[in-house]
Amino acid sequence: MARRRISPGEGRRALAAWQGGQAQPAQVRTAVRYTLEELAERVPGTSVEVRVPPAGVVQVIEGPRHTRGTPPNVVETDQDTWLRLVTGDLTWTQALAAGTVAASGQRADLDAVLPLFVR
């Protein structure tokens, strides 16, 4: 299980502030970190690295463990796109088509695990 750094209450408040269009930059980072922690808790593993710079990175989904160098399965996106994906405001397919998500590797497909929260 992933170690939580953001309390669920703090994370939900930050996510709600982002959804309401009222989030300050620190709250956006908190919302991203909270949702990355939530993803790691729901789909634990080490085969896919999800990067949302500058807020955070997490490894998820069971499979081969990666320990050195560039991981073979990487998902990277910006904070706004990530939060839209986890809240259901944007689908995985839409993000890929728009080029707002970079996904490399056979396992780098989060369509089956997103969204995490739906309004």
C-alpha positions in Angstrom: 0.0 0.0 0.0 1.2 3.5 -0.8 2.3 5.7 2.0 0.0 8.7 2.3 1.6 12.2 2.6 -1.6 14.1 1.9 -4.5 13.4 4.3 -7.7 12.5 2.4 -9.5 15.5 3.9 -6.8 17.9 2.8 -6.6 16.2 -0.6 -10.4 16.4 -1.2 -10.5 20.1 -0.2 -7.7 20.8 -2.6 -9.4 18.9 -5.4 -12.7 20.7 -4.7 -10.9 24.0 -4.9 -9.5 23.1 -8.3 -12.9 21.9 -9.5 -14.4 25.2 -8.4 -11.7 27.2 -10.2 -10.5 28.7 -6.9 -7.3 26.7 -6.3 -4.0 28.5 -5.7 -0.9 26.8 -7.2 -0.1 25.1 -3.9 -3.6 23.6 -3.7 -3.3 22.3 -7.3 0.0 20.5 -6.4 -1.7 19.1 -3.3 -4.7 17.9 -5.4 -2.3 16.2 -7.9 -0.2 14.6 -5.1 -3.4 13.4 -3.4 -4.8 11.9 -6.6 -1.4 10.2 -7.4 -1.4 8.7 -3.9 -5.0 7.5 -4.4 -4.1 5.9 -7.8 -1.2 4.1 -6.1 -3.5 2.8 -3.4 -6.1 1.6 -5.8 -3.8 0.0 -8.4 -0.6 -0.8 -6.5 2.5 -2.0 -8.3 5.7 -1.0 -9.9 5.4 -1.5 -13.7 4.1 1.9 -14.8 5.5 5.3 -13.7 3.0 8.1 -13.8 4.7 11.6 -13.9 2.9 14.8 -13.3 5.6 17.5 -13.1 6.3 19.4 -11.0 3.9 17.9 -8.5 4.8 14.3 -8.3 5.5 10.8 -9.6 4.2 7.4 -8.6 4.7 3.8 -9.7 1.5 1.8 -10.1 0.0 -1.4 -11.7 1.3 -4.9 -11.0 3.9 -6.3 -13.3 7.6 -6.4 -13.8 9.5 -4.2 -11.3 11.7 -1.4 -12.7 14.7 -0.3 -10.7 17.2 1.7 -12.8 17.3 4.1 -15.7 14.2 5.2 -17.7 11.2 2.9 -16.9 9.8 1.0 -19.9 6.3 2.1 -19.1 5.8 5.8 -18.5 2.8 8.1 -18.5 3.4 11.9 -18.3 1.1 14.8 -18.4 0.6 18.3 -16.9 -1.3 19.0 -13.7 -4.5 20.3 -15.3 -4.8 17.4 -17.7 -4.1 14.9 -14.8 -6.8 16.4 -12.7 -9.3 16.5 -15.6 -8.5 12.8 -16.2 -9.0 11.7 -12.5 -12.2 13.6 -12.2 -13.7 12.3 -15.4 -13.7 15.7 -17.1 -11.5 14.2 -19.8 -11.2 10.7 -21.0 -7.9 8.8 -21.6 -8.7 8.5 -25.3 -9.4 12.3 -25.6 -6.1 13.2 -23.8 -4.1 10.9 -26.0 -5.8 12.3 -29.2 -5.1 15.8 -28.0 -1.5 15.0 -27.3 -1.8 16.2 -23.6 -0.7 12.8 -22.3 2.5 11.0 -23.3 2.3 7.3 -22.8 5.1 4.9 -23.7 5.3 1.2 -23.2 2.9 -1.7 -23.4 1.5 -1.2 -19.9 1.2 2.6 -20.1 -2.6 2.7 -20.5 -4.6 4.1 -17.7 -8.0 3.9 -19.4 -9.2 1.0 -17.2 -8.3 2.8 -13.9 -9.4 6.4 -14.6 -11.4 8.4 -13.6 -10.8 8.0 -9.8 -13.4 10.5 -8.8 -16.6 11.6 -10.7 -18.4 14.7 -9.9 
